[in-house]
Amino acid sequence: MSRMFSIALLLTLLLFLALLLMVYGGDFAEPSILFVLGFALSVFNGLTNYKAWNFNLSLQTCMVVMVGAVVFMATAYGVKTLFHTIVAGDVSSRRYKEPRNITLPLWVYVAGLMFTCLSFIVVSRSIVALTLPYGGDGSLSKAIGLYDHLNKFSTEGVSISGIASLLYLSTNAMAYVWLFLAMRSFVIRTLKKDYFALINALAAIPMSLISGGRNSLIQLGVAAFAYWILFRRQNNHWQGVRLRFRTVAFFMIIVLAGLALFKPLLSLMGREPGESTIYEYLSIYIGAPMKNLDAFLTGSMNPSLAVKSMKWGDMTLASTFASFPQVFGHTVLDWLNWQPFQRYGNVDLGNVFTTYYAFIFDWGIAGAMLAVAFIAALSQLCYESTVYALQYGSGSVPLSMMLYGAISYCCAFSFFSNRWMSTMLNQIMLKNIIIWIALILLTNIILGHGIAAGEERHYSAKSSDVKENIR
């Protein structure tokens, strides 16, 4: 019977996904679509591991996921309707602005590339130095693996700080701006392709991996997908997204290549890849969180959970509390107590439990639904602000789009863990926003000078023509 519950959950999520695609014209960048798609893939992957994991989800787990999806979709649709109602009077008579080239001087691209390379050198040396007392041998690969382990599973509080931390954050934040400029120029047909922005975006990839995790790279990848969809809609004057077979095939090749490299990347980052197959390894990240959530809800965790919520938002906002020591005091997170590694027989299931785990741990099922409504509302608001900025904005880099690059990842990976709260309500995100604002202001100043200089040259040329005619 439990297997039927799992199959029914998958079919329900696929039905939700089909309805969302019809309502939103195939716009995969919509928060609701990303949210439901992630859980559908998770349940599907779990069913493919049915025998190995005994993937029999309880009725309670299925209801939590289904009701959570309905709450997310309904809240997002309500915010969309409200947003359009409020701004409809202002924009009903306005036409969409035609996208124009954002052309930066060559020295900006060169300076950006040099900054990225210099930052990588400084950060890598800092990580090597930090890990030497904990068994490091001076090699970068070993240091990356050690740093990742100490960061996740140690209470030593080891992390880069000072100038190295600022350079690390700045480079990763800049990557979103480069990605925006590159994707915009390559997708919108009327614009000149910005190869220099693409080079800078690709140059930032090593920095996203240097801390030993792949979150930053995956986050950038999901942001690239969301930007691509949004710019395709802009290309189509904001009509529905129609994907050709060749486009879908190309996208699937990129996804499959990324999945194939997911495990081998561990060796490059000084981490042990283990003896499991690539599919078994990927399943720990895709399907296992649903199995672990079910174990939590049915009281069958192995090993069992030995801690309880001690204060409001204890687990959900743990990263928030830890990232603001000036406000909440110094805290070193011990995730192994909150998220113990799970096993089914001899099979490793990892230690992630979907976003519902933290919500229910702190606030119960009713509180979890309120938390889902909260993240849905903010996600949809940011999405609508992004679309509005692209439709009627000044043509520069929209801050809302930088934010939605991160939010799209949080929505898509809600099936994995408490990504939304830990990523968005964090001092790192606050610093990213400050860096993005600074970069946008700098870009506007540079573009403003370029426009002014162009107008001055144009005026001088016209004056010369007038003088020549007088003569």
Backbone torsions as a table, in degrees:
resi	resn	phi	psi	omega
1	MET	NA	-39.6	-178.9
2	SER	-62.8	-33.9	178.2
3	ARG	-64.4	-36.1	178.2
4	MET	-64.8	-35.6	176.2
5	PHE	-61.2	-43.0	-179.3
6	SER	-63.6	-44.0	179.5
7	ILE	-66.0	-41.4	178.9
8	ALA	-62.9	-38.3	178.1
9	LEU	-63.7	-44.2	179.8
10	LEU	-62.2	-46.7	-179.2
11	LEU	-63.0	-37.9	178.4
12	THR	-65.2	-44.0	179.0
13	LEU	-64.6	-38.1	177.3
14	LEU	-66.5	-36.3	176.2
15	LEU	-65.2	-44.6	176.2
16	PHE	-57.4	-43.9	-177.7
17	LEU	-63.2	-42.9	179.3
18	ALA	-62.9	-42.3	178.6
19	LEU	-64.1	-41.4	179.4
20	LEU	-64.3	-40.7	179.3
21	LEU	-64.6	-36.0	177.3
22	MET	-69.3	-45.8	-177.3
23	VAL	-65.8	-40.6	-174.3
24	TYR	-100.7	14.8	173.3
25	GLY	62.5	35.7	177.2
26	GLY	74.9	18.4	-178.8
27	ASP	-81.7	93.5	-178.4
28	PHE	-69.0	-9.0	178.8
29	ALA	-82.0	-10.2	178.0
30	GLU	-60.9	135.9	-179.5
31	PRO	-55.2	-41.9	-178.3
32	SER	-62.4	-41.4	-179.7
33	ILE	-65.8	-43.9	178.8
34	LEU	-62.5	-40.5	-178.6
35	PHE	-64.6	-51.2	-177.6
36	VAL	-68.8	-39.9	180.0
37	LEU	-58.7	-42.0	-179.6
38	GLY	-60.8	-46.0	-179.7
39	PHE	-68.8	-35.1	177.6
40	ALA	-63.0	-44.2	178.1
41	LEU	-63.7	-37.6	-179.5
42	SER	-64.3	-46.7	179.8
43	VAL	-65.7	-40.8	178.6
44	PHE	-60.8	-46.7	179.2
45	ASN	-62.7	-38.8	177.8
46	GLY	-61.4	-41.0	179.2
47	LEU	-66.3	-31.2	176.6
48	THR	-70.4	-17.0	175.8
49	ASN	-107.1	28.3	-172.6
50	TYR	-56.3	-48.3	-176.3
51	LYS	-70.2	-42.8	-176.6
52	ALA	-66.8	-34.2	-174.7
53	TRP	-109.7	-8.3	-169.7
54	ASN	54.0	58.6	-172.5
55	PHE	-75.0	71.9	177.1
56	ASN	-109.9	93.0	-178.9
57	LEU	-72.9	139.5	179.1
58	SER	-73.2	162.5	177.5
59	LEU	-61.6	-36.9	-179.6
60	GLN	-62.2	-44.2	179.5
61	THR	-63.1	-44.9	-179.8
62	CYS	-62.1	-40.4	-179.7
63	MET	-67.8	-39.4	178.0
64	VAL	-60.0	-46.1	-177.8
65	VAL	-68.7	-42.9	-179.1
66	MET	-67.0	-48.4	179.6
67	VAL	-64.4	-38.6	176.8
68	GLY	-60.5	-40.6	178.1
69	ALA	-64.5	-41.8	179.3
70	VAL	-64.3	-42.4	178.8
71	VAL	-61.8	-44.0	-179.8
72	PHE	-63.2	-49.0	-177.4
73	MET	-63.3	-44.3	-177.9
74	ALA	-66.3	-42.3	179.6
75	THR	-64.8	-45.1	-179.6
76	ALA	-61.6	-42.4	179.4
77	TYR	-65.7	-38.2	177.9
78	GLY	-63.6	-42.0	178.2
79	VAL	-65.8	-40.7	177.7
80	LYS	-59.8	-47.5	-179.7
81	THR	-61.9	-44.5	-179.8
82	LEU	-63.7	-42.4	179.9
83	PHE	-61.6	-45.8	-178.7
84	HIS	-68.1	-32.9	178.5
85	THR	-66.9	-41.5	-177.2
86	ILE	-69.8	-42.3	-174.3
87	VAL	-94.1	-7.6	-175.0
88	ALA	-59.8	-39.5	-178.8
89	GLY	-65.8	-28.0	-177.8
90	ASP	-81.9	-29.6	-171.1
91	VAL	-114.1	-1.9	-174.9
92	SER	-60.6	-30.6	-178.1
93	SER	-100.9	4.3	-178.3
94	ARG	-99.6	149.4	177.3
95	ARG	-97.5	152.9	177.0
96	TYR	-63.0	140.2	177.5
97	LYS	-76.4	137.0	178.0
98	GLU	-75.6	131.8	179.6
99	PRO	-65.2	138.7	179.5
100	ARG	-119.9	158.1	179.1
101	ASN	-62.4	137.3	170.4
102	ILE	-105.3	96.1	-174.5
103	THR	-103.5	112.8	178.2
104	LEU	-97.1	151.2	177.3
105	PRO	-62.5	154.4	-177.4
106	LEU	-59.3	-35.0	-175.9
107	TRP	-64.7	-25.8	178.3
108	VAL	-67.0	-44.7	179.1
109	TYR	-65.2	-41.7	179.5
110	VAL	-64.6	-43.9	178.9
111	ALA	-63.0	-40.4	178.6
112	GLY	-63.1	-42.2	179.7
113	LEU	-67.1	-41.3	178.0
114	MET	-65.2	-39.0	178.2
115	PHE	-62.3	-42.9	180.0
116	THR	-63.2	-45.4	-178.9
117	CYS	-65.6	-43.2	179.3
118	LEU	-64.7	-40.8	179.7
119	SER	-63.0	-40.7	-180.0
120	PHE	-62.6	-40.5	179.6
121	ILE	-64.6	-46.5	-178.3
122	VAL	-64.5	-45.8	-177.7
123	VAL	-67.5	-41.9	-179.7
124	SER	-63.4	-40.0	177.8
125	ARG	-66.3	-36.4	178.8
126	SER	-65.2	-41.9	-179.9
127	ILE	-67.1	-40.4	177.1
128	VAL	-61.6	-44.1	-179.5
129	ALA	-66.3	-38.3	-178.7
130	LEU	-66.2	-33.0	-173.7
131	THR	-92.4	-7.5	179.6
132	LEU	-57.9	-42.4	179.6
133	PRO	-69.6	-9.9	-176.2
134	TYR	-111.5	21.4	176.9
135	GLY	107.5	6.5	178.3
136	GLY	-69.7	150.8	-179.0
137	ASP	-113.0	10.9	179.2
138	GLY	94.4	-11.7	179.3
139	SER	-85.0	145.5	-177.1
140	LEU	-67.6	-40.7	-179.0
141	SER	-60.5	-46.2	178.9
142	LYS	-65.3	-39.0	-179.0
143	ALA	-64.7	-39.9	179.9
144	ILE	-63.1	-45.1	178.8
145	GLY	-63.3	-42.7	178.6
146	LEU	-65.0	-43.5	-178.5
147	TYR	-61.7	-41.8	178.7
148	ASP	-62.2	-44.2	-179.1
149	HIS	-65.0	-44.0	-179.1
150	LEU	-65.9	-35.5	-179.3
151	ASN	-68.6	-38.1	-173.3
152	LYS	-90.7	-40.5	-166.8
153	PHE	-121.3	10.9	-179.5
154	SER	-117.4	152.9	175.0
155	THR	-101.4	17.5	-178.8
156	GLU	-74.7	-20.4	-179.7
157	GLY	70.7	36.4	-178.5
158	VAL	-82.3	122.8	176.5
159	SER	-162.4	153.3	178.3
160	ILE	-68.9	151.9	-178.1
161	SER	-147.2	178.6	176.1
162	GLY	65.0	-140.1	-175.9
163	ILE	-64.4	-35.0	179.6
164	ALA	-63.6	-42.3	178.7
165	SER	-64.6	-41.9	179.1
166	LEU	-63.7	-42.0	179.0
167	LEU	-65.5	-39.5	178.9
168	TYR	-62.1	-49.0	179.8
169	LEU	-64.8	-42.1	-177.4
170	SER	-63.8	-42.2	-179.1
171	THR	-65.1	-43.8	179.4
172	ASN	-67.7	-36.1	177.5
173	ALA	-68.7	-41.5	178.4
174	MET	-60.9	-30.7	-178.3
175	ALA	-58.6	-34.4	179.4
176	TYR	-68.1	-36.1	178.1
177	VAL	-68.7	-45.9	177.4
178	TRP	-60.9	-41.2	179.9
179	LEU	-62.8	-42.6	177.9
180	PHE	-59.0	-49.6	-177.9
181	LEU	-63.5	-42.1	-178.4
182	ALA	-69.0	-50.7	-177.3
183	MET	-62.4	-40.1	179.2
184	ARG	-60.0	-45.5	-175.6
185	SER	-72.2	-29.7	-177.6
186	PHE	-86.9	-25.7	-176.4
187	VAL	-91.1	-42.8	-178.6
188	ILE	-77.7	118.7	-169.2
189	ARG	-64.6	-28.4	-174.3
190	THR	-83.2	-3.4	-175.3
191	LEU	-101.4	155.1	176.8
192	LYS	-80.0	133.2	-176.4
193	LYS	-65.8	130.9	-177.2
194	ASP	-101.8	85.0	-177.3
195	TYR	-69.0	-30.3	-179.6
196	PHE	-68.1	-36.9	175.9
197	ALA	-66.0	-38.0	177.9
198	LEU	-62.9	-42.4	179.0
199	ILE	-61.7	-43.4	179.2
200	ASN	-65.3	-38.8	178.4
201	ALA	-64.3	-42.9	179.3
202	LEU	-68.2	-33.8	-179.7
203	ALA	-66.7	-21.5	-179.1
204	ALA	-81.6	-11.2	-176.4
205	ILE	-60.8	-46.4	179.2
206	PRO	-55.7	-36.3	179.3
207	MET	-65.0	-31.8	-179.5
208	SER	-69.6	-15.8	-178.5
209	LEU	-106.4	-7.8	-168.8
210	ILE	-70.6	-20.0	179.4
211	SER	-84.4	-0.9	175.9
212	GLY	96.5	-13.3	177.9
213	GLY	-103.1	165.5	179.3
214	ARG	-110.5	5.6	-178.6
215	ASN	-57.6	-48.0	-176.2
216	SER	-61.7	-39.7	-179.9
217	LEU	-69.4	-43.4	178.1
218	ILE	-62.9	-41.0	178.8
219	GLN	-60.6	-41.8	178.0
220	LEU	-66.6	-36.7	178.8
221	GLY	-66.3	-42.9	177.8
222	VAL	-66.1	-38.9	177.1
223	ALA	-60.9	-41.7	178.5
224	ALA	-61.0	-40.5	178.6
225	PHE	-64.9	-44.8	179.5
226	ALA	-63.2	-42.9	178.3
227	TYR	-62.0	-42.1	-179.1
228	TRP	-59.9	-46.0	179.0
229	ILE	-63.1	-45.3	-178.4
230	LEU	-62.8	-41.2	180.0
231	PHE	-72.5	-29.7	174.1
232	ARG	-65.6	-39.1	176.4
233	ARG	-64.8	-39.5	178.1
234	GLN	-64.7	-37.0	176.2
235	ASN	-60.2	-33.5	-174.5
236	ASN	-99.4	21.7	-179.6
237	HIS	55.3	38.2	173.5
238	TRP	65.1	29.0	170.7
239	GLN	-87.4	-175.5	-179.6
240	GLY	-62.0	157.0	179.5
241	VAL	-89.5	122.2	177.4
242	ARG	-116.8	117.5	-176.4
243	LEU	-103.6	126.6	176.4
244	ARG	-76.2	161.2	-179.9
245	PHE	-59.6	-40.6	-179.6
246	ARG	-62.3	-38.8	178.9
247	THR	-66.2	-45.2	179.4
248	VAL	-62.7	-42.8	179.9
249	ALA	-62.9	-41.9	178.8
250	PHE	-63.5	-42.2	179.0
251	PHE	-63.9	-42.1	179.9
252	MET	-64.2	-35.2	177.3
253	ILE	-64.2	-42.6	179.2
254	ILE	-63.7	-44.0	-179.6
255	VAL	-63.4	-46.1	-179.1
256	LEU	-64.6	-38.0	177.5
257	ALA	-65.0	-41.1	177.5
258	GLY	-63.4	-41.7	178.4
259	LEU	-66.3	-37.6	179.7
260	ALA	-66.4	-30.1	-179.1
261	LEU	-89.3	-7.1	-173.8
262	PHE	-59.8	-46.2	-179.8
263	LYS	-77.5	-45.5	178.6
264	PRO	-57.1	-26.2	178.4
265	LEU	-60.2	-25.5	-179.5
266	LEU	-58.7	-42.0	-179.0
267	SER	-63.2	-38.8	179.4
268	LEU	-67.5	-25.7	-178.5
269	MET	-99.9	16.7	175.1
270	GLY	71.7	23.5	-179.9
271	ARG	-113.0	149.7	-177.5
272	GLU	-76.8	122.6	-179.4
273	PRO	-76.0	-18.4	-179.8
274	GLY	78.9	-179.0	-174.7
275	GLU	-103.9	-0.8	-179.1
276	SER	-70.9	158.7	175.0
277	THR	-72.2	166.8	-179.5
278	ILE	-61.4	-40.7	-178.6
279	TYR	-67.6	-41.4	177.5
280	GLU	-61.8	-40.6	179.7
281	TYR	-66.1	-44.2	179.2
282	LEU	-64.7	-33.7	-178.6
283	SER	-63.6	-30.2	177.2
284	ILE	-61.5	-31.7	-178.0
285	TYR	-91.5	-22.2	-173.4
286	ILE	-103.9	-57.8	-175.3
287	GLY	-92.8	-31.9	-175.5
288	ALA	-60.1	-35.7	178.4
289	PRO	-55.1	-35.6	178.1
290	MET	-68.6	-40.5	177.0
291	LYS	-63.2	-41.3	179.9
292	ASN	-68.3	-38.2	176.0
293	LEU	-61.2	-42.4	179.3
294	ASP	-61.9	-40.1	178.5
295	ALA	-63.4	-38.1	178.4
296	PHE	-66.2	-45.6	-176.8
297	LEU	-69.9	-29.0	-178.5
298	THR	-97.7	2.7	178.6
299	GLY	68.8	31.1	-177.4
300	SER	-119.6	28.5	-179.7
301	MET	-64.1	142.9	-179.8
302	ASN	-136.9	100.4	3.0
303	PRO	-75.2	164.1	-176.0
304	SER	-76.4	162.6	179.6
305	LEU	-80.3	125.5	-173.3
306	ALA	-104.3	3.9	-177.7
307	VAL	-123.9	161.2	176.4
308	LYS	-128.8	160.2	178.4
309	SER	-66.0	124.7	-176.4
310	MET	-99.8	-19.9	178.9
311	LYS	-151.2	168.4	-177.8
312	TRP	-60.4	126.8	178.7
313	GLY	68.6	27.6	-172.8
314	ASP	-53.4	-52.1	-178.7
315	MET	-89.2	-42.0	-177.1
316	THR	-58.0	-42.8	-176.2
317	LEU	-105.9	21.5	-178.4
318	ALA	-59.0	-45.2	179.6
319	SER	-66.1	-34.1	177.8
320	THR	-64.7	-49.1	179.8
321	PHE	-60.3	-43.3	-176.7
322	ALA	-70.2	-28.7	-175.9
323	SER	-83.3	-8.9	177.2
324	PHE	-123.0	67.9	-178.8
325	PRO	-63.4	-25.2	179.0
326	GLN	-64.9	-27.6	-177.3
327	VAL	-99.1	-46.6	-172.6
328	PHE	-105.2	0.8	-178.0
329	GLY	87.0	162.3	-176.8
330	HIS	-71.6	127.6	-179.7
331	THR	-135.0	132.0	172.8
332	VAL	-108.8	117.8	-175.0
333	LEU	-75.0	138.6	175.7
334	ASP	-120.3	84.0	-174.0
335	TRP	-67.9	-23.1	-179.4
336	LEU	-65.4	-26.5	175.6
337	ASN	-75.1	-40.9	-177.7
338	TRP	-81.2	-36.8	-177.6
339	GLN	-126.7	73.5	-179.8
340	PRO	-66.2	142.4	178.0
341	PHE	-61.4	130.0	-176.6
342	GLN	-99.7	152.4	177.8
343	ARG	-137.9	148.1	168.6
344	TYR	-123.4	103.6	-172.2
345	GLY	66.4	-119.6	178.5
346	ASN	-100.9	8.8	-175.3
347	VAL	-97.3	129.7	177.4
348	ASP	-82.1	129.5	-179.4
349	LEU	-113.6	10.4	177.9
350	GLY	72.5	-169.8	-176.6
351	ASN	-133.5	38.0	173.9
352	VAL	-120.5	148.9	-166.2
353	PHE	-135.7	21.3	-174.4
354	THR	72.7	169.7	-178.4
355	THR	-69.9	-22.7	-178.5
356	TYR	-67.7	-26.2	-176.5
357	TYR	-58.7	-53.8	-179.1
358	ALA	-65.1	-40.8	-179.8
359	PHE	-61.2	-48.1	-177.7
360	ILE	-70.2	-37.3	178.2
361	PHE	-56.8	-40.8	-176.6
362	ASP	-88.5	-39.5	-167.1
363	TRP	-127.3	1.9	-177.1
364	GLY	77.7	177.3	-175.4
365	ILE	-66.6	-41.8	179.1
366	ALA	-62.8	-43.1	178.0
367	GLY	-65.5	-33.4	178.4
368	ALA	-63.4	-38.8	179.4
369	MET	-66.8	-35.9	176.0
370	LEU	-65.7	-38.7	177.9
371	ALA	-64.9	-39.6	177.3
372	VAL	-63.0	-42.4	178.1
373	ALA	-62.5	-37.4	179.6
374	PHE	-63.1	-49.9	-178.4
375	ILE	-69.8	-30.8	177.8
376	ALA	-66.4	-43.0	-178.3
377	ALA	-63.5	-47.6	-179.1
378	LEU	-67.6	-37.0	179.1
379	SER	-64.0	-46.4	-178.9
380	GLN	-67.3	-37.6	178.3
381	LEU	-61.8	-42.7	178.7
382	CYS	-66.9	-39.8	178.6
383	TYR	-61.7	-47.8	-179.0
384	GLU	-63.8	-37.7	177.2
385	SER	-64.2	-36.4	178.1
386	THR	-64.9	-48.3	179.8
387	VAL	-61.6	-42.9	179.6
388	TYR	-61.0	-42.1	-179.7
389	ALA	-64.8	-38.1	178.9
390	LEU	-71.8	-32.4	-178.6
391	GLN	-77.9	-41.3	-171.0
392	TYR	-128.8	3.1	-174.8
393	GLY	-73.8	-174.7	-175.0
394	SER	-76.3	-10.5	-178.8
395	GLY	93.2	3.3	177.3
396	SER	-90.8	-160.0	179.7
397	VAL	-85.9	116.3	-178.9
398	PRO	-79.1	131.5	176.7
399	LEU	-61.7	-37.6	-179.2
400	SER	-60.6	-31.5	-179.8
401	MET	-74.2	-34.0	175.1
402	MET	-63.2	-44.0	178.9
403	LEU	-64.2	-41.7	-177.3
404	TYR	-69.8	-23.5	173.7
405	GLY	-58.2	-42.1	178.0
406	ALA	-75.7	-40.1	-177.5
407	ILE	-66.4	-37.5	179.2
408	SER	-59.6	-39.1	176.2
409	TYR	-64.2	-43.5	-179.1
410	CYS	-62.3	-40.9	178.5
411	CYS	-67.2	-45.5	-177.5
412	ALA	-65.0	-31.4	-176.2
413	PHE	-105.8	22.9	173.6
414	SER	-65.5	-24.6	176.0
415	PHE	-67.5	-17.7	-174.2
416	PHE	-89.1	-58.4	-179.3
417	SER	-162.6	-168.7	-177.7
418	ASN	-76.1	58.7	-172.5
419	ARG	-68.9	-38.7	-172.5
420	TRP	-63.6	-54.5	-176.7
421	MET	-66.0	-43.6	-175.9
422	SER	-70.9	-25.7	-179.0
423	THR	-90.5	-46.0	-172.3
424	MET	-85.2	-36.9	-179.2
425	LEU	-96.8	70.7	-170.0
426	ASN	-149.6	148.8	179.1
427	GLN	-63.9	-30.1	177.8
428	ILE	-62.2	-43.0	179.0
429	MET	-66.4	-37.3	176.9
430	LEU	-60.9	-42.4	177.4
431	LYS	-66.8	-37.9	176.8
432	ASN	-59.9	-43.3	179.9
433	ILE	-62.1	-42.1	178.2
434	ILE	-62.9	-42.8	179.0
435	ILE	-64.7	-43.1	178.7
436	TRP	-61.5	-43.3	178.5
437	ILE	-60.7	-43.2	179.1
438	ALA	-63.2	-42.6	180.0
439	LEU	-66.9	-38.8	179.4
440	ILE	-66.7	-42.7	177.2
441	LEU	-62.2	-43.6	178.8
442	LEU	-62.7	-42.4	178.7
443	THR	-62.5	-42.7	179.7
444	ASN	-64.5	-38.2	177.9
445	ILE	-64.1	-45.4	179.9
446	ILE	-63.8	-45.0	179.1
447	LEU	-65.5	-38.2	178.1
448	GLY	-61.8	-42.0	177.9
449	HIS	-66.2	-36.6	179.3
450	GLY	-65.2	-42.6	179.0
451	ILE	-65.3	-43.2	-179.4
452	ALA	-62.8	-42.1	180.0
453	ALA	-64.8	-39.3	179.2
454	GLY	-64.6	-41.6	179.2
455	GLU	-66.6	-36.7	179.6
456	GLU	-65.9	-41.4	178.3
457	ARG	-64.4	-40.7	-179.5
458	HIS	-64.0	-40.7	179.7
459	TYR	-66.7	-41.2	179.9
460	SER	-63.5	-39.9	-179.7
461	ALA	-65.0	-42.9	178.8
462	LYS	-64.5	-38.7	179.2
463	SER	-63.3	-40.3	179.8
464	SER	-64.3	-39.8	179.1
465	ASP	-63.4	-40.2	179.1
466	VAL	-63.5	-44.3	178.7
467	LYS	-62.1	-38.4	-178.4
468	GLU	-66.9	-37.8	178.8
469	ASN	-67.2	-35.7	178.4
470	ILE	-64.8	-40.3	178.5
471	ARG	-64.4	NA	NA
